[in-house]
């Protein structure tokens, strides 16, 4: 759902139901699939208007376990923007991890768990209480080779 959508102004041209995302996601035959969503699902963000905003709920249990789903914030937290990167804070630090800062085991690769952990730790250092989620946590997909 786009930013600042009122309950009475939902348009099928600008929205995508979670069920449709899930169906497409689950039909993929790829061995490794990763979905990252850096969005606020709380409906508690600052509104520039007086509109009543939508508060969707994301049920992580709807995703099949052989796929990997990362959310920048838990359903009860706001995903913060990061001024330094001019983008979502989680995305900024996830990308920093992919550039090599996330290679915790020094094997020359950054995998999903390392990138997620690095981003989460950086958010905590900045006191950005987004509480990112990764489901399932035991899946490790190699994402990038460190140069």
C-alpha positions in Angstrom: 0.0 0.0 0.0 1.5 3.4 -0.9 2.4 5.9 1.7 -0.4 7.8 3.4 -3.3 5.9 1.9 -6.7 6.4 3.5 -9.0 3.5 4.1 -11.6 4.9 1.7 -9.0 5.6 -1.1 -7.5 2.1 -1.8 -7.0 1.6 -5.5 -6.2 -1.8 -7.1 -3.8 0.2 -9.5 -1.5 1.2 -6.6 -1.8 -1.7 -4.2 -0.7 -5.3 -4.2 -2.4 -7.8 -1.8 0.0 -9.9 0.4 -1.8 -13.0 -0.9 -0.7 -12.2 -4.5 2.8 -11.6 -3.4 2.8 -14.9 -1.5 1.3 -16.9 -4.4 3.9 -15.6 -6.8 6.7 -16.1 -4.3 5.7 -19.7 -3.6 5.3 -20.6 -7.2 9.0 -19.8 -7.9 11.0 -22.9 -8.7 14.3 -21.3 -7.8 16.4 -23.1 -5.2 17.1 -19.9 -3.2 14.6 -17.0 -3.0 15.0 -14.0 -0.8 12.4 -11.2 -0.3 13.3 -8.1 1.7 10.7 -5.6 2.6 11.8 -2.3 4.1 8.5 -0.8 4.9 6.5 0.3 7.9 3.5 -2.0 8.6 2.5 -0.2 11.8 0.3 2.5 10.5 1.7 4.7 13.3 4.1 6.8 11.1 3.8 10.6 10.9 1.0 11.7 8.6 1.1 15.1 6.9 -2.7 14.9 6.6 -5.5 14.1 9.0 -6.3 10.9 7.1 -6.8 7.7 9.1 -4.0 5.5 7.8 -4.2 1.7 7.2 -2.6 -0.6 9.7 -2.0 -3.9 7.8 -0.8 -7.0 9.6 1.8 -9.3 8.0 1.6 -12.9 9.0 5.0 -14.4 8.5 3.6 -17.9 8.8 2.1 -17.6 5.3 5.5 -17.9 3.7 6.8 -21.4 3.0 9.9 -22.3 5.0 12.2 -23.1 2.1 12.0 -19.4 1.1 13.6 -16.6 3.0 11.6 -13.5 4.1 13.3 -10.5 5.7 11.3 -7.5 7.1 13.0 -4.3 8.2 10.6 -3.9 11.1 8.3 -6.1 13.1 4.6 -5.5 12.7 4.5 -3.4 15.9 7.5 -1.2 15.0 8.1 1.6 12.5 10.7 1.2 9.7 12.9 4.3 10.0 14.4 6.4 7.2 18.1 7.0 7.5 19.1 10.5 6.6 22.8 9.6 5.9 21.8 7.1 3.2 18.6 8.9 2.1 16.7 5.6 2.3 15.4 3.1 4.8 17.8 2.5 7.7 17.6 -1.3 7.4 18.3 -1.2 3.6 21.2 1.2 4.1 23.0 -1.1 6.6 22.0 -4.3 4.7 23.7 -2.9 1.6 26.8 -1.9 3.7 27.0 -5.5 4.9 27.0 -6.7 1.2 29.9 -4.4 0.5 32.0 -6.4 3.0 31.2 -5.0 6.4 29.0 -8.0 7.1 31.5 -10.8 6.5 31.6 -11.8 10.1 33.2 -15.2 9.6 35.8 -13.8 7.2 35.2 -16.5 4.6 35.1 -14.0 1.8 31.3 -14.2 1.4 28.4 -12.3 3.0 25.3 -14.5 3.4 21.8 -13.6 4.4 22.3 -14.2 8.1 25.5 -12.1 8.2 23.9 -9.2 6.3 20.7 -9.4 8.4 22.7 -9.5 11.7 25.0 -6.6 10.7 22.0 -4.4 9.7 20.1 -5.3 12.9 23.2 -4.6 15.1 23.7 -1.2 13.4 20.1 -0.3 14.0 20.5 -1.1 17.7 23.6 1.0 17.9 21.7 4.0 16.6 18.8 3.2 18.9 16.4 2.6 16.0 14.1 0.1 17.5 12.7 -1.5 14.4 13.1 -5.1 15.5 13.8 -6.6 12.0 12.7 -10.1 11.4 14.1 -13.0 9.3 12.0 -16.1 8.7 13.3 -18.8 8.8 16.5 -17.9 10.7 18.4 -21.1 9.8 18.5 -20.4 6.0 21.9 -19.0 4.9 22.1 -17.9 1.3 25.4 -16.6 0.0 24.7 -13.2 -1.4 28.0 -11.6 -2.5 31.7 -12.3 -2.6 33.8 -9.8 -0.7 36.5 -8.1 -2.8 
